[in-house]
Amino acid sequence: MTERVDVAIVGAGAAGLAAASALAEQDMVVRVFDEYPEAGGRLLGQHYRLGRRRWNGSEVAGALLQSLHGRGQVSIAVGVTVYEVADVAQSGFLVRTHPAGNLTASRVLVATGAGENAIPLPGWTLPGVLTVGAAQVMSVVHRVPPGRRGLIIGTGVLSFAIAAELQEAGVEWLGIVMAPESDATAHLGSVPERWEALSRLDAAAPSWMRPIVRGLGRPALRPFLMGRYPRAGVAIAGTHVYLNQMATRVVGSRDAAAVELRYLDGHGHPTGPSRLIPVDFVLLSGGLSPITELLDPLGVKMTESPALGGRVPVLSPAGETSHSGLYVAGSAGGIESGAVAVAQGRLTGLHIAHSLTGSRPELVSAIEAARQKLSEARRDAPFEFNPGARAEVSRLSQDSRS
Ligand SMILES: Cc1cc2nc3c(=O)[nH]c(=O)nc-3n(C[C@H](O)[C@H](O)[C@H](O)COP(=O)(O)OP(=O)(O)OC[C@H]3O[C@@H](n4cnc5c(N)ncnc54)[C@H](O)[C@@H]3O)c2cc1C
């Protein structure tokens, strides 16, 4: 006979673990699945300082796991992939996994996180070219830096966080440069659009630079500012940022040996001759997209939201999708920070308990406190992964109420 639980959670990352912890407090029977050999998700690789803030994701994951210790009704199965969630009339959902078999659950929470977008430029398949997330896992989780001298292509938020992390691991950075413009990198927008996106990260820049960074958001000022961009780059996060240089290809016979760069004029067009800069390794930083494949077979209502990383499920304020009993939390519902995913996971877990046990005064006040915490986590986030994410979250939540 198929095992039955109250709640099945797909993903033991920030959101999944926080939801499991909240459900454990409400005495729910919960099974969490994660295909990675260790629980913690992307938190395990997050360990850096941005400005005055310090964030140690593995400590956060450790505290969440500790909160589950001795809670016999919650179990975490790692090394197990959920490959289908099917609706079973009256019994809730059938959750199909490999290799742990199937179970049925009254509610399912999809907390599958986000995946990285590629930057396909000539030479990107050479050994020694990695995504920033892969380098983060190698260096912070497995303690193996990807090389000695590296260059980051792409100016997304993760470029700065991961540059700071790998600098602590002893990597010598050659800089962060712009990704090329092509059909394959259309998801990044044009170079002026990327400069504009960076202007919204002004709060993370040193105070003397903030007015200049904000100026990048003003089309009339941009040619002036970029025309005076320091040739030596701007020092941030243990590296130098070259917003006036673009990578055009990675060069090497057996592995990545050099990157070809071009200068950009004040309108973002390549100008002057190209030059080669020797490297040990190259990181690509093309942004993140929510992982939502499990939702499609259930016909969940989705919407296109560039500010949240692409195609995301439409969620009620409780985190429920258009399919009754199926919930989403964390980056699978839109790309935000680790702290937001934790707060969102807890709130969604409490809402799921509420849907199963009905209203109780202590649960209602726990939900209110969790809602408050989520607003604070969003307000205090040091950056948005994509410009306008906070505004988009509140717009979508208002839409879902109407
Ligand atoms: C490469 C990368 C780097 C990031 N770095 C930062 C950072 O430095 N700072 C920051 O604030 N945010 C960062 N983020 C954003 C990150 O998504 C959030 O910080 C946070 O970890 C999201 O929590 P989550 O629980 O939604 O997802 P995750 O923490 O990603 O957890 C999702 C889990 O689901 C599991 N999973 C997925 N699909 C399945 C399946 N079908 N079956 C079983 N298990 C499955 C995965 O193995 C994973 O463990 C990063 C994201 C990525 C992708």
The ligand as a Gaussian input file, in Angstrom:
#p B3LYP/6-31G(d) Opt

LIG

0 1
 C       23.263000      29.254000      -8.447000
 C       22.496000      30.041000      -7.450000
 C       23.165000      30.833000      -6.537000
 C       22.450000      31.593000      -5.623000
 N       23.138000      32.377000      -4.752000
 C       22.451000      33.152000      -3.900000
 C       23.141000      33.973000      -2.973000
 O       24.361000      33.988000      -2.966000
 N       22.407000      34.719000      -2.108000
 C       21.037000      34.694000      -2.112000
 O       20.396000      35.377000      -1.292000
 N       20.363000      33.924000      -2.999000
 C       21.029000      33.156000      -3.871000
 N       20.350000      32.377000      -4.755000
 C       18.905000      32.476000      -4.825000
 C       18.365000      31.262000      -4.125000
 O       17.518000      30.710000      -5.029000
 C       17.801000      31.603000      -2.767000
 O       18.788000      32.168000      -1.981000
 C       17.305000      30.400000      -1.964000
 O       18.286000      29.418000      -1.791000
 C       16.099000      29.823000      -2.601000
 O       15.616000      28.809000      -1.755000
 P       14.676000      27.680000      -2.364000
 O       14.325000      26.806000      -1.225000
 O       13.606000      28.298000      -3.150000
 O       15.577000      26.928000      -3.403000
 P       16.969000      26.060000      -3.216000
 O       17.678000      26.551000      -2.022000
 O       17.586000      26.148000      -4.529000
 O       16.406000      24.624000      -2.924000
 C       15.712000      23.890000      -3.893000
 C       16.026000      22.430000      -3.675000
 O       15.120000      21.662000      -4.469000
 C       15.812000      20.517000      -4.923000
 N       15.073000      20.013000      -6.099000
 C       14.782000      20.682000      -7.236000
 N       14.025000      19.935000      -8.047000
 C       13.818000      18.752000      -7.389000
 C       13.100000      17.560000      -7.719000
 N       12.386000      17.442000      -8.860000
 N       13.124000      16.531000      -6.829000
 C       13.831000      16.641000      -5.661000
 N       14.515000      17.751000      -5.311000
 C       14.499000      18.802000      -6.163000
 C       17.212000      21.016000      -5.219000
 O       18.156000      19.959000      -5.176000
 C       17.426000      22.045000      -4.104000
 O       18.125000      21.507000      -3.010000
 C       21.034000      31.571000      -5.644000
 C       20.366000      30.743000      -6.552000
 C       21.079000      29.971000      -7.433000
 C       20.348000      29.081000      -8.414000

